[in-house]
Amino acid sequence: MRNLMLFLFMIVFSMFVSAGTCTDSDKGPVNLKDVAGFIAVGGVTTDDFKSHEDRCVRSEFSDRSVDKATWIREYYCSGGLALSKSFKCADYGFNECVKDDDGRGHCSGGKAKEVVNEIKKAEPEKPKIDFYCGSVPMKRSDAECYPPGKLCIKDRLPGECSSACKCVTVNADEEESSEEPETNVEKTQEPEEKSEAGLEIKVPPQEKVSTTPQKQVEKKEELVKQTVTLRVISALSNSVKKAWHGLWGWFS
């Protein structure tokens, strides 16, 4: 009975451990024989139980964190758990272990600067995003207008700001609608009729012509109205400027 309980406990424990999650901010080490690139950077490792920070320790088996030491206890993920192992900084070309600005231990001095630079080179460069068109990240220089749906002007023509922050003008709409859909003509065959004398009379087929959609016409009319409004505002603005300059010249 005792052996059976122990066996069941081991099964439950293994299932629990395998279902655990673990994250490590410095991503390692994965191979305990290649640790130089990881002990040079202070990190924090978190599993389902607790968070652990890399720390400076006085000896290989010590767990107490100190400000400076010759050893570092490096935490890493393995099988969904946070495990740790101590390394002597001098064995990997560093001078000592010190705390960084976040209070995490890392090996410094010696080749530390060279190792850190190699790590930065290996990291993929993140694209610089300084603008969002709605929820779409993009460069500010690529946006022709903002926000989407607002009235805009491009090449002295009014338009509407699209969802991609591009100004779609009247000309662009006309080009899209220049090719009008072909008129669908359907010929319906009428049944043959017979006269009183028994002679067959053939009725010519009738044509059904589909009407042209009105959406494009209404959109053109709306944009033309906006064009006229903008030109009137521009003319009034120029008139006010000329009048002001005339008054200024008269008084001066």
C-alpha positions as CSV (number, residue, x, y, z in Angstrom):
1,M,0.0,0.0,0.0
2,R,2.8,2.4,0.9
3,N,4.6,1.7,-2.4
4,L,1.3,2.4,-4.3
5,M,0.8,5.8,-2.5
6,L,4.4,6.7,-3.3
7,F,4.0,5.7,-7.0
8,L,0.8,7.8,-7.3
9,F,2.5,10.8,-5.6
10,M,5.4,10.6,-8.1
11,I,2.9,10.6,-11.0
12,V,1.0,13.6,-9.7
13,F,4.2,15.5,-8.9
14,S,5.6,14.9,-12.4
15,M,2.4,16.1,-14.0
16,F,2.4,19.2,-11.8
17,V,6.1,20.0,-12.6
18,S,5.7,19.4,-16.4
19,A,2.7,21.8,-16.4
20,G,4.7,24.6,-14.9
21,T,5.9,27.8,-16.7
22,C,9.2,29.6,-16.3
23,T,10.6,32.8,-17.7
24,D,14.1,34.1,-17.6
25,S,14.9,37.8,-18.6
26,D,18.4,36.9,-19.8
27,K,17.3,33.7,-21.6
28,G,19.8,31.4,-20.0
29,P,22.2,29.7,-19.8
30,V,20.8,26.8,-21.8
31,N,24.1,25.0,-21.9
32,L,25.9,25.2,-18.5
33,K,29.3,24.9,-20.2
34,D,28.7,28.2,-22.2
35,V,27.7,30.8,-19.6
36,A,29.9,33.8,-20.2
37,G,27.2,35.7,-22.1
38,F,24.7,35.1,-19.4
39,I,26.6,35.8,-16.2
40,A,27.7,39.1,-17.6
41,V,24.1,40.3,-17.5
42,G,21.9,40.5,-14.4
43,G,18.6,38.8,-14.8
44,V,15.5,37.6,-13.0
45,T,13.9,34.1,-13.4
46,T,10.3,33.5,-12.5
47,D,8.5,30.1,-12.2
48,D,5.1,29.2,-10.7
49,F,6.4,29.4,-7.2
50,K,8.8,32.4,-6.9
51,S,11.0,35.0,-8.6
52,H,14.7,34.8,-8.3
53,E,17.3,37.4,-9.1
54,D,20.9,36.6,-10.2
55,R,23.1,37.4,-7.1
56,C,26.7,37.8,-6.0
57,V,27.7,35.2,-3.4
58,R,30.8,34.6,-1.4
59,S,31.3,30.9,-2.2
60,E,30.0,28.2,-4.6
61,F,27.4,26.9,-2.1
62,S,26.4,30.2,-0.5
63,D,23.0,31.6,-1.3
64,R,23.2,34.9,0.6
65,S,23.4,38.0,-1.7
66,V,26.2,40.5,-1.3
67,D,27.2,43.7,-3.1
68,K,30.6,42.3,-4.3
69,A,32.0,38.8,-4.5
70,T,34.1,36.5,-6.7
71,W,31.1,34.1,-7.3
72,I,27.7,34.6,-9.0
73,R,24.6,32.5,-8.5
74,E,23.0,32.4,-11.9
75,Y,19.3,31.4,-12.2
76,Y,17.9,29.7,-15.3
77,C,14.8,27.8,-16.5
78,S,14.7,24.0,-16.8
79,G,11.6,21.8,-17.1
80,G,9.3,24.7,-16.1
81,L,11.2,25.4,-12.9
82,A,13.8,28.0,-11.8
83,L,17.1,26.4,-11.0
84,S,20.5,27.9,-10.1
85,K,24.2,27.2,-10.3
86,S,27.2,29.2,-9.0
87,F,30.1,30.2,-11.2
88,K,33.4,31.9,-10.4
89,C,33.7,35.1,-12.5
90,A,37.5,34.8,-12.9
91,D,37.1,31.4,-14.6
92,Y,35.4,33.1,-17.5
93,G,37.6,36.2,-17.9
94,F,35.8,38.6,-15.6
95,N,37.2,40.3,-12.4
96,E,34.3,40.1,-9.9
97,C,30.6,40.0,-9.4
98,V,28.8,43.3,-8.6
99,K,25.2,44.5,-8.5
100,D,23.7,46.5,-11.3
101,D,21.3,49.5,-11.0
102,D,18.4,47.0,-10.5
103,G,20.2,45.2,-7.6
104,R,20.9,42.1,-9.7
105,G,24.3,40.4,-9.7
106,H,26.5,40.1,-12.8
107,C,30.2,39.5,-13.6
108,S,32.1,42.7,-14.5
109,G,35.6,43.8,-15.4
110,G,38.0,41.9,-17.7
111,K,36.1,41.0,-20.9
112,A,32.7,42.0,-19.6
113,K,32.3,45.0,-22.0
114,E,33.3,42.9,-25.0
115,V,30.8,40.2,-24.1
116,V,28.0,42.6,-23.5
117,N,28.7,44.3,-26.9
118,E,28.5,40.9,-28.6
119,I,25.1,40.2,-26.9
120,K,23.8,43.6,-28.2
121,K,25.0,42.8,-31.7
122,A,23.2,39.5,-31.7
123,E,19.9,41.0,-30.7
124,P,17.6,41.9,-33.6
125,E,17.2,45.6,-34.1
126,K,13.7,46.8,-33.2
127,P,12.0,49.1,-35.7
128,K,11.6,52.6,-34.6
129,I,7.9,53.4,-34.3
130,D,7.0,57.0,-33.6
131,F,3.4,57.2,-34.9
132,Y,0.2,55.2,-35.0
133,C,-2.5,55.5,-37.7
134,G,-5.4,54.3,-35.7
135,S,-4.0,51.0,-34.3
136,V,-1.5,50.5,-37.1
137,P,2.2,51.4,-36.3
138,M,4.0,53.4,-39.0
139,K,6.6,56.1,-39.5
140,R,5.2,59.6,-39.1
141,S,6.8,60.6,-42.4
142,D,4.7,58.0,-44.3
143,A,1.4,59.5,-43.1
144,E,-0.2,61.9,-45.5
145,C,-3.0,62.8,-43.2
146,Y,-4.5,62.2,-39.8
147,P,-6.9,61.0,-38.4
148,P,-8.7,58.6,-40.9
149,G,-12.0,60.0,-42.2
150,K,-10.9,63.6,-42.0
151,L,-11.0,66.0,-45.0
152,C,-7.6,66.4,-46.6
153,I,-6.0,68.2,-49.6
154,K,-3.5,66.6,-52.0
155,D,-2.2,68.2,-55.2
156,R,-4.6,71.1,-54.5
157,L,-7.6,68.7,-54.6
158,P,-9.9,67.8,-51.7
159,G,-10.0,64.2,-50.5
160,E,-10.6,62.0,-47.6
161,C,-8.1,60.5,-45.2
162,S,-8.1,56.7,-45.6
163,S,-7.6,54.1,-42.9
164,A,-3.9,53.9,-43.9
165,C,-3.5,57.7,-43.4
166,K,-3.3,58.3,-47.2
167,C,-5.2,61.2,-48.7
168,V,-7.5,59.8,-51.4
169,T,-8.4,62.7,-53.7
170,V,-11.2,63.3,-56.3
171,N,-9.0,62.3,-59.2
172,A,-8.2,59.0,-57.5
173,D,-11.9,58.3,-57.1
174,E,-12.6,59.3,-60.7
175,E,-9.9,56.9,-62.0
176,E,-11.5,54.1,-60.0
177,S,-14.9,54.9,-61.3
178,S,-13.9,55.7,-64.9
179,E,-14.6,52.2,-66.1
180,E,-18.3,52.1,-65.6
181,P,-19.8,48.6,-65.2
182,E,-21.1,47.3,-68.5
183,T,-24.9,47.5,-68.9
184,N,-26.3,44.2,-68.4
185,V,-28.8,43.5,-71.1
186,E,-30.9,40.4,-70.8
187,K,-33.1,39.2,-73.5
188,T,-36.3,37.4,-72.5
189,Q,-37.9,35.1,-75.0
190,E,-41.6,35.6,-75.0
191,P,-43.8,32.6,-75.7
192,E,-45.0,32.2,-79.2
193,E,-48.6,33.2,-79.7
194,K,-51.1,31.8,-82.2
195,S,-53.6,33.9,-84.1
196,E,-57.2,32.9,-84.5
197,A,-56.4,31.5,-87.9
198,G,-53.8,29.1,-86.4
199,L,-50.8,31.0,-87.6
200,E,-47.8,31.4,-85.3
201,I,-46.9,35.0,-84.4
202,K,-43.3,35.6,-83.1
203,V,-43.0,38.4,-80.6
204,P,-39.6,40.1,-80.6
205,P,-37.5,39.7,-77.5
206,Q,-37.7,42.5,-74.9
207,E,-34.6,44.0,-73.4
208,K,-34.1,44.6,-69.6
209,V,-31.6,47.3,-68.9
210,S,-30.1,47.5,-65.4
211,T,-29.8,50.9,-63.8
212,T,-26.4,52.5,-63.1
213,P,-25.5,52.5,-59.4
214,Q,-25.9,56.0,-57.8
215,K,-23.2,55.7,-55.1
216,Q,-20.4,56.9,-57.3
217,V,-22.4,59.8,-58.6
218,E,-23.4,60.9,-55.1
219,K,-19.8,60.7,-53.9
220,K,-18.6,62.9,-56.8
221,E,-21.3,65.5,-56.0
222,E,-20.2,65.6,-52.4
223,L,-16.5,66.0,-53.2
224,V,-17.4,68.7,-55.8
225,K,-19.3,70.6,-53.1
226,Q,-16.3,70.3,-50.8
227,T,-14.0,71.6,-53.6
228,V,-16.3,74.7,-54.1
229,T,-16.4,75.4,-50.4
230,L,-12.6,75.2,-50.1
231,R,-12.1,77.5,-53.1
232,V,-14.6,80.1,-51.7
233,I,-12.8,80.0,-48.3
234,S,-9.4,80.5,-50.1
235,A,-10.8,83.4,-52.1
236,L,-12.2,85.1,-49.0
237,S,-8.9,84.6,-47.2
238,N,-6.9,86.2,-50.1
239,S,-9.3,89.1,-50.2
240,V,-8.9,89.8,-46.5
241,K,-5.1,89.6,-46.8
242,K,-5.1,92.1,-49.7
243,A,-7.4,94.5,-47.8
244,W,-5.2,94.3,-44.7
245,H,-2.0,95.0,-46.7
246,G,-3.8,98.0,-48.4
247,L,-4.8,99.5,-45.0
248,W,-1.3,98.9,-43.6
249,G,0.3,100.6,-46.6
250,W,-2.1,103.6,-46.3
251,F,-1.4,104.1,-42.6
252,S,2.4,103.7,-43.1
